[in-house]
Amino acid sequence: MQFASRLSNLQTSIYSQLAELKTEMEQAGKTLINLSIGSPDLAPPKEVRQVLSEQALDEQAYDYTLTRGTPEFREACAEWYKMRFDVDLNPETEVLPVMGSQDGISHIFWAFIDKGDAALIPDPGYPIYSDGLALAEGKKIPLPLKAENGFLPDLSKLDSKLADEAKLMILNYPNNPTAAVAPASFFEQVAQFAAKHKIVVCHDAAYTELSFDDYRPASFLQAKGAKEVGVEFHSLSKSFNMAGVRLGFVVGNAMVIKALETIKSNIDYGTFRPILQAGTAALLGSGEATIRENQRTYQRRRDIWVDGCASAGWKMPKPKGSMFVWAPVPTEQDSLSFVFELAREAGVILVPGIAFGEHGEGYIRVSLVQNEASLEEAVQRVRLFLQSKKV
């Protein structure tokens, strides 16, 4: 059996190791607190669940919706963007539903990247950015995200020839895994940079509604000229606790939207109609209350983890957004060794920074996806572990 060579380029090794570790410990009867996978443990609003269940009983709900989905959902996306960011969108040409933002991001490469074409990819970055490019057999130009620059790429240090070579640029703020946030001025800089070098910008905005301390993340599309050079992907997974439903949308440049629509129209036949109706209810109905409650919940969880670890001698920045904490390795170990030792000795599973790219080494990603009691227990286990290491 001969497999395609592209499989060897996918970043599976570390996650496979973590999965094997989890299985090993469960079989040994160990009690685990899993803070590795960024899957929300909260439910969507009751009203949204009700729409989903009621519409699923409709005998007429089982047709193909096709790639563009329903006019009602596209109009809801446009209306929500106007309310949230004061960005005007044409629901006919500038909005497209996707089966979660990851679905749209993974397929955008197919619309622009031929074998050997280059794309600017953040490092560290969410794995689908590199994997999506690898599946299209493209060339990765890393955008280092470093602490000294607030985990923003320093575009002024990028070689001009490499910038001219790139066809796409992927960005993501609030960021996964670093939890960094970007000021509106950064997006202005990006829009100018992309126009100069003829680059299509794809901004993954999955975490704009998970923000704390009265901080309100900006949209890339608010920047002058942004719609001329790119698109923004949004997800209902984190904003409305609808991760398993698989629903998101992409907005912005009409030509980019049309290119992605063409790709997806040859792959699938659209999102299940009741899911689109539930998404519409979330965007225009009680979803706003859910966003506010999520922000309060994750802020409490953030404070439990960061403050608790600080009292144990492990200091880390307190993020203003996302559902993650990006923490420096507190021992003289590489990130993978630390994660494995912490898991085996304390039963707390985190993700090593190296899983997100070369520049992620030296850090750990913590997902705040357990309730407050579990996080307090995790902090206590970490404290005992670090005491044994004399940190």
N, C-alpha and C positions, 0 to 999 in steps of 0.2 A: 504494500500500500504506500503510495507516494503522495505526500501532502504538499500543498503550495508553500513556497519558500516564505511568503509573507507571514505565516504563522510564527516563524522563529523570531520575528521582529516585535511581537506583542509582549507587553510588560506583565507577565503572569507569575513569574517565579516567586516574588516576595509574598504576593497574596496567596499563592498556593502553599507556601511555607506557613503562613499565619493560619490558614484553614486546617492544615495538618496538625499544627500545634494545638488549636482549639479542640480538634477531635481527640488527640492524644490525652489532653487533660480531662476532657469529659469522660473518656473511657476509664481514666484513673480515679474517677469520682470526685474530682476537684470542683469546687464552687467558683464559677467565673463571673467577673463583671466585665462585660464586653463594651469597650468604649472605642472600638475600631471603625465599624461601618457607620457611615453617616445616614442612617435610616431613621426618620422621625418615629418616636414611640407614641405620638399623640394622634388623635383621630380628627377627621374633618368635622366641620360644624354639623350638628344634627340635621339642619335644614338641607344641607348639601347631600347628606347620606339618604335623606328621605326622597329627594328628587331622583337620585340615582336608582334607588330601589323601586320607586313607583314607575319611572319611565322604563325600567327593565321589564316590567310586566306588560307593557304595551306591545301588542302583536305586530305593530307596524314599525317597531324600533330596530328590526334586525336586517335592514337593508344596508348596502354599501353607502357610506357617506362621501366616499372619494377623498382625494388628497386635500382639497380646500375646506373640507368639513362643512359646517352649516353657516349661513349668513349671520345667524343670531350669535354664535360664538365669536366670529371674527369682529362683529360690531361691539360685543362686550369687551373684547381685548382692547379695541381702539378707545372705547369709552373709559376703561380703567386707566389706560396710559395717559389720557387727557386729564383725568382727575388726579392721578398720582404724580405725573411728571410735567404736566402741561405741554405734552408733545402731541401734535396733530398727526393722525394716521388715516389713510384711506383703507377701509376694511376690505375693499375689493382687490387692491393691488399691493398693499404694504403690510398685510397680516397673513400669517399662515400657521395653522395648528400643526403641532408635531407630537409624537408619542413620548413626551418628556423631552426636556431640552437636550439630553444626551443623544437622543435619536436624531434631532436636527443637526447638532454639532458634528456627530460622526459622519453624516451624509453630506455636509457642506463641502467637505474635501473632494468628494466625487464630482462635484459641480465645477471645481476650479483646478484641481491638481491632476496633471498627467504624470506619468512615471518620470521621476527625477526633478520635478518642479519643487520649489522651496516654499516653506511657510515658517513664520516666526512663532515659536511655541514657548510659553513661560516655563521656567525651570527654577524651583519646583512648580509642578502644575498637576491638575487633575488628569489621571492617566488617559482618558479618552482623547485628549488633545494630541498626544503623541501616537496613540494607537490608531486613531482615525486617519492620521497622516500616513502611518505605516501601511495601513490597509490599502490606501491609494498609491502606495509606493513612492511617496514624496520624500523630499529631503528636509530634515529638521534643522532650523537655525535657532539655537536656544536663546531665550531672553532671560538672562540671570535675574532672579529676584533676591535681593540682598537686604539684610537688616539696615545697613547704613543708608539705604535709599527708601526706607519704609516699605520694602518689598514691592516697590514699583520698578518696572524696567527703566533703565536709564537710556533713553533713545538717543541721546547725544553721543553716547559711546559706541553705538552700533556702526560698524563699517558701512559706508555709503554704498559700496558695491554689493554688499550682502542685502542691504535694504532694497536696492533696485532689483535684485534677483527674486525677492520674495513676492508671492502672489497673495498670500493670506497672512493675517496676524490674528492670533487668538489672545483675548484678554479676559479677566474674570475678577470683578470686584463688587461687593466684598469677596475676598479670595478664599478659595479652597486649594491648598491646605493652610496657608499662612494666616488666614483671618484678617489680613490687611484690608484697608479701605482706601479709596482713591478720591481725591478732591476733584471738583468740577474742572479746575484748571488743568489737571492732568489729561482729562478727556479732550479738552481744547487742543492741547499739544498733540495728542494722538491723531485727531482729525486732520490737523495741518501736516503732520508727518506722513500720514497715509495718502493724502492728496498729492504731496510732493513726489512720493515714490510709487504711486499708482498701486497701492495695496488695498485689498478688501479687508476691513476690520470686522471681526466677529466677537462681540462682547457677550460673555456668559454672565447673565445678571440673575442667576438663580437665588441669590441671597439678599437682594435689596430690601426685602421685607423682614429680615432678621437683623435688627440693629438695636443698639442699646445706648443708654445715657443721653437720650434725646437726640441722637445722631440720626440723620436722614440721608441715606445714600443717594447719589445722583444717578441719572441714566446717561449712558454714552450719547444717546440721541438728543440730549439737551445741548450738546456742544455745537457750536456754529459749524455748519458744513458736514456734520456727522452722517446725515442721511444720504449724502452724496457719495460717501465712501464705505458705508457698512450697515450692519444689522445688529440687533440685540436679541438674544435668546432669553426667554423667561420660562419659569417652571411653576406649576401649581403644587409641586411636591413639597417644597419647604414652606412656601407662603401660606398654604391652606391645608397642610398635612395630608396631601393626596399622593404620596410617593408611589404606592402600589397601583394606583389608577393609571399612571403613565399618561400624563397630559401636560403639554406646555405649548408655547407659541413663539414664533420668531417675527420680528417687526423691523421695518426700516426700508432700505433701498429696494425699490420695486423690481429692478433687474436681478438683484441677488435673490430676492424672494422667488421670482419666476424660475430661476435656475434650480433652486432647491426643490421647488414644486415639480419640475420636470423629472428630476432624479427620483423623488419619492413616488410620483405617479407610476413609475415603472417597477416599484418595489412592493407597495401595499395599496390597500383600498380605503384608507382613512380610519379614523378613530370611531369606536362604537358610539352611536348616537346618544344613548343615555349618559355617557361620560362627558360628551360635549355639553349636554344640558346641565349636568351637575357643575361643570366648570363655569358655565354662564352664571349659574346661581351663586357660586363662590365669588366671582369677580364683581357682581353687581348687587349681591344680597348681603348676607350676614358674615361674609368672609372678612370684612374689615375688623369686626370684633375679634375674630380668630387671630388675625395678625397681631393685634394689640396684646391679646392674652399670650400668644407665643413669645412675643418680645419680653414680657414680664417673666415668663417661665424660664426662658433660656438665659436671661440676665441673672436670675437667682441661681441657676445651675452654674453659670460662669463664675459667679462670686464664690460659691461653695468650693469649686475646684481650685481656682486661682488663689484665693485667700488661704484655703486649707493647705495647699502645697507650699505656699510661702512660709506658713508657720512651721512647716517641716523642713525648711531650708532650700526648697526648690522654687526659685523665683522665675516668673514668666510674665510677659506683658498681658494686660487685661484687654481683650479685643473689643472693638466697637461694633463688630458685625459678624455674621455667619453663625454656624452652630459648632464651631471648632475653636480649639486653643492650640497655638503653635508654640511649643515649649522647647528650649534648649536642653539637650541631654545633660542631666545633672551629675553624671559620673564620668570617669575617664574611660568611656567605652564608645564604640560606634553605635549608631542608632538601632541597628538590627540586634546586636548583642544585648543592649539594654532592654529592648522590648521583650526578647525571649526570656531573659533572666527575671524581669518583673513579672511576666506571665506565670512562669514556673514556680516562683517563690511566693508571689503575692496574689496570683489569680486575677490580675488586672491586665486586660489586653488593649494595647494601643497600637498605633501604626508608626513604623520607623520612617523618618523623613526621607531616607534614600528611596523609598517606594515611589516618590513623586519626582525623582530626578536627581542628578548629581549634586545640585546646589541645595538639595534638601537634607544632605548629610549633616549630622550635628544637631538635628531637631527631631521632635516627636509630635505627631498630630493626635489630639484628644477630641473625640466626638462626644458632645454633651447630650447623649441620647438615652440616658437612664434617669429615673426619677431622683428626687433630692435625697431620699434615704440611701439609695444605691450609691450615689455620688459621695455622700458622707462616708459610707463604708469604704469606698474605693480610696478616698483620701487617707483614711486611717490605715489601710493596708500599705499605701505608698509611704506613709510616715514610718511605719515599722520597717519596711524594706530599706528605706534610706538610712535609718538608724543603724541597721545591720551593716550597711556599706560605709558608715561613718561620714556621711555627707554633711 
